[in-house]
Each structure stands twice: as C-alpha cells, then as structure tokens.
Amino acid sequence: MHVLKIHDPVSGELATYSRWQFPISFGPSLVTLSEKAALLAKDPIPHAPRPMNEEVFNAFKKLLEDGRKRYTTENDIILDLLATLPEYQGRGFGSAILKWGTDKADASQSRIFLEGTPEGVPIYLKHGWKIVEEVVMDYTPFGSVGQESFFLMMRDPVS
C-alpha cells in the first residue's frame, strides 16, 4: 500500500490524497500498524461515522469488490482512492499523482484498475484509462430513493 498526498505549499492544507495497492511482485513492504489502525483494518464498521446504514455500506462494498474480482488479477495495480478538495481541482495535483502511478505501471508493464465517480472519469480518460463497466448502486432496496453510477476503469501499460 502506498499513500501519496499533496499539501498546498502556501497554507499547508491537504489538497490531494491517494491510496495505491501494488502487487506482491513489486517487492515486500513492511507495514506496522498502530493498535488503533489494526482495529480499524480488522472491522471498520464500529468506527464509522454515525448515523450510517450498514446495509447500504455492505452492498456498496460488495458491488465494488465484485467488480474487482471480475477485472483484476494479482499482477494489477489498484488505485484505491484519489480525492482532491474542490478548491484545488484543475491545478494539476491529481494529474501529478496519476503520473506517479502510471510511470510505475509503465515501467513494470502493469495494468491499473480503479472505480471512478462520474466526476472523476474525465481525468482518468485523459491519463489513459478506459471504462470497462458501469455499475449502479440502487438505494431503493434499502428504503431510500435513487441510484448512483460508478465506473470500473482499467489502464493498460504503455511501452
């Protein structure tokens, strides 16, 4: 797991954050978790913000996990999360983090998988990802209304 972040050079505010999962073939990494982090990793539900609909959370988690199972192999890199505060969007922070990951993927001839929101799709397309599937989270079975689309995307390495 690699976490990259970019802070505003003037204010010091966290502007962009990303979390990447790399295959074991990239070499061993030693991660030491604090006691609190180990508890969170083991079962995040008790530590989640309240109120939270656990059924919705679990359905959403399953939707994404099923997509990963359909499209990824043990040799793929996964961009687990990329988030940029709205006031920093369009300033190149997200692109800088994506370049870091795509450089690593291209050097190792690895694919990169991600699950994107509709808002994030344009930057991923710009950096070489392709949409492999649109998945829909339907909230009506949980007593709510509406649905939300997410996009499973893959980027092939560039030689």
Secondary structure in CASP SS format (residue, H / E / C, confidence):
PFRMAT SS
TARGET T0000
AUTHOR 0000-0000-0000
METHOD secondary structure of the structure
MODEL  1
M C 1.00
H E 1.00
V E 1.00
L E 1.00
K E 1.00
I E 1.00
H E 1.00
D C 1.00
P C 1.00
V C 1.00
S C 1.00
G C 1.00
E C 1.00
L E 1.00
A E 1.00
T E 1.00
Y E 1.00
S E 1.00
R E 1.00
W E 1.00
Q E 1.00
F C 1.00
P C 1.00
I H 1.00
S H 1.00
F H 1.00
G C 1.00
P C 1.00
S C 1.00
L C 1.00
V C 1.00
T C 1.00
L C 1.00
S C 1.00
E H 1.00
K H 1.00
A H 1.00
A H 1.00
L H 1.00
L H 1.00
A H 1.00
K H 1.00
D C 1.00
P C 1.00
I H 1.00
P H 1.00
H H 1.00
A C 1.00
P C 1.00
R C 1.00
P C 1.00
M C 1.00
N C 1.00
E H 1.00
E H 1.00
V H 1.00
F H 1.00
N H 1.00
A H 1.00
F H 1.00
K H 1.00
K H 1.00
L H 1.00
L H 1.00
E H 1.00
D H 1.00
G H 1.00
R H 1.00
K H 1.00
R H 1.00
Y H 1.00
T C 1.00
T C 1.00
E C 1.00
N C 1.00
D C 1.00
I E 1.00
I E 1.00
L E 1.00
D E 1.00
L E 1.00
L E 1.00
A E 1.00
T E 1.00
L C 1.00
P H 1.00
E H 1.00
Y H 1.00
Q C 1.00
G C 1.00
R C 1.00
G C 1.00
F H 1.00
G H 1.00
S H 1.00
A H 1.00
I H 1.00
L H 1.00
K H 1.00
W H 1.00
G H 1.00
T H 1.00
D H 1.00
K H 1.00
A H 1.00
D H 1.00
A H 1.00
S H 1.00
Q C 1.00
S C 1.00
R C 1.00
I E 1.00
F E 1.00
L E 1.00
E E 1.00
G E 1.00
T C 1.00
P C 1.00
E C 1.00
G C 1.00
V H 1.00
P H 1.00
I H 1.00
Y H 1.00
L H 1.00
K H 1.00
H C 1.00
G C 1.00
W C 1.00
K E 1.00
I E 1.00
V E 1.00
E E 1.00
E E 1.00
V E 1.00
V E 1.00
M E 1.00
D E 1.00
Y C 1.00
T H 1.00
P H 1.00
F H 1.00
G C 1.00
S C 1.00
V C 1.00
G C 1.00
Q E 1.00
E E 1.00
S E 1.00
F E 1.00
F E 1.00
L E 1.00
M E 1.00
M E 1.00
R E 1.00
D C 1.00
P C 1.00
V C 1.00
S C 1.00
END
